[in-house]
Amino acid sequence: MVCSPSLLLPLTALGFLLGGAPVVAQDANAAPEALPAFTADDVFELEYADDPQISPDGSRVVYTRRYFDRLSDRVRSNLWIVDREGEQPHRPLLTGLSNFGSPLWSPDGSRILYTASDEAGRGQLFLRWMDTGQTAMLTRFERMPGGVSWSPDGNQIAFTMFVPEDRPAFAKGPKKPANASWAPAPTSHEELQYRSDGRGFLKPGHSQVFVISAVGGAPRQLTQGPFQHRGTPTWTPDGQFVLIAANRREDARHETNDTEIYEVSLQDGAMRALTDRYGPDRAPTVSPDGEWVAYTSYADQTRAHQINQLWVVPRAGGTPRLMLSDFDYDVESPVWLANGSGICFAYDIEGDRRVGFLDREGKVSDRATSMGGTSLGRPYTSGAWSVSGAGEVAFTLASALSPANVAFSNGRNTRALTSLNLNLLGQRALGEVTELRWESKHDGLPIHGWLVMPPGLPEGATPPLILEIHGGPATAYGPWFSAEIQLFAAAGYAVLYCNPRGSTSYGQDFADAIYHAYPGHDYDDLMSGVDLLVEQGTVDPEQLFVTGGSGGGLLSAWIVTQTDRFAAAAIAKPVINWYSFALTSDVGMGFMKRYFPGAPWDHAEDYLARSPIHFVDQVKTPSMLITGEVDWRTPMSESEQFYQALKALDVDAALVRIPEASHGIAARPSHMIAKVNHILAWFERYRKDA
């Protein structure tokens, strides 16, 4: 593994580039503590870059500029363009209250495809000519197309789209009289997965591949049958075929993770499988000579998490070959460069998202680092990128002090092209972020985390501590800007967040450490970090608080069943009872297979032994539960179980219900702020210096 030293910028350097604190744009002599603190009202002023698309010649970048609309309480997106060398001004392409996104350059760089949609997500494909600014609406669909890609000659466009299926009514009701006011008719479901978080109750149907002329007209459906075709169709260089990942098993509803790479003929829709192994074969990319297909995959062993590897297979047929056999990080979104020099791909390492490059000799180097900043609520790894034909990368550059900006890298040097939050965050005193490492007191496993200290803290002061725990559990936090954590710091709290065992970006063994043991010794990893700060005298040992969401909510609930060291807990969207979760969550079936030895009715003791509800009589810590009312990932019933049990045991408890919110509570700005405000209000009740 080779990393380019010039790409590894320290937090302070990134803060300078991106306009985050402690830079003071207007008065260089002002002390950071004299600046106002970051407030909940500032959340509505944040902007961030997403989906930067570099032109084929590498000279320009079109990107999605996202902002929070205070009136609609929604995230909106516009399209802007920036010149790599600064010869043309940073300027808008499409702005306004409509949502514009998913820009995609034509192969010759003369046109851009994009989507325009309303608040309900209904949208169409549009085409813009870059020389004149003329636009045309290409589609008139009932549903938004996805996975859009250009043919090599720029004359056709492939995409995927959901195709509903008509099924007979389960039962017929009585005839309704004219102008009668009857109760709503019943709905019925017969699918294994009948609802999905954020989407609600699902209509029967499947995702299919289509092609359409680049000058409009009727689309042609290429794939058929009751099968899901996922991802972005990838064209072969001759434009005669597209490649797609699909699960075409007869028992696909029970084996959702077993996909293959298929080649689909544009002439007659004939399909040919290029892979045949149990596991998820995804994200195909074709070599410029058309002879090889690279893709990501792993042999599914039904683990909690498995490293996604890079493979290549001869397009004419043959044995797949594993590339990067000793690369212990998830490979995502491979792209074969147009000049044939190698393959770019994304990967995460210790909470940092990067763009790697595999050359013809098998050597790996980094083309971009510090990619992130598109998850503003909590500091999850995130980010987006694209690559020119010569391998130059446009990506979302971020830091602990600023959300994502657009940056350009040629593999040797990185340059930020925008500074979207300079006027706001350059005038706010933000919490200082410090990297920490410690060993778990359970077995010495190295744990990686970050400490955020409240701005303006007097020298020698020991603030109260909030332990903030990520969800997943197969995800990771990193040194990225987090509105929620900065609001906690502005309220006078130190905040510790980290990646306990089971987190991604630390290799297969680290991820496997919670296999059939979650929650378990991840508790020791978290508490060891708290102990470190207490032993150092950094925080007040009498004012410890804990919060987390989803898997972090589960661990927060687990912590208060194991110790009474915390003054209060705020448990967000948790799993409380694994038995009920497995049968009510939209992903419960997957947890049965990957986190437990089998179904709950066959292994009830395993489910009970790892359920906080089973140990609720040990809880002494005042605990608040907070969940969205239409959360189908960790349904409200999970929080209600713990809340009612705590009340029955006479433990201080509160239940907060967020109306119309799914699992992603922070999807709407006001909900993000409400979540933080409720957590802080709950902690203030039990904070000694409040």
Secondary structure by P-SEA (a helix, b strand, c coil): ccccccccccaaaaaaaccccccccccccccccccccccccccccccccccccccccccbbbbbbbbbcccccbbbbbbbbbbccccccccccccccccccccccccccccccccccccccbbbbbbbcccccbbbbcccccccccccccccccccccbbbbbbbbbcccccccccccccccccbbbbbccccccccccccccbbbbbbbbbbccccbbbbccccccccccbbbbcccccbbbbbbbccccccccccbbbbbbbbcccbbbbbccccccccccccccccccbbbbbbcccccccbbbbbbbbbcccccbbbbcccccccccccccccccccccccccccccbbbbbbbccccbbbbccccccccccccccccccccccccbbbbbbcccccccbbbbbbcccbbbbcccccaaaaaaccccbbbbbbbbbcccccccccccccccccccccccbbbbbbbccccccccccccaaaaaaaaabbbbbbbbcccccccccccccccccccccaaaaaaaaaaaaaaaaccccccbbbbbcccaaaaaaaaaaaccccccbbbbccccccaaaaaccccaaaaaaaccccccccccaaaaaaacccccccccccbbbbbbbcccccccaaaaaaaaaaaaaacccbbbbbbccccccccccaaaaaaaaaaaaaaaaaacccc
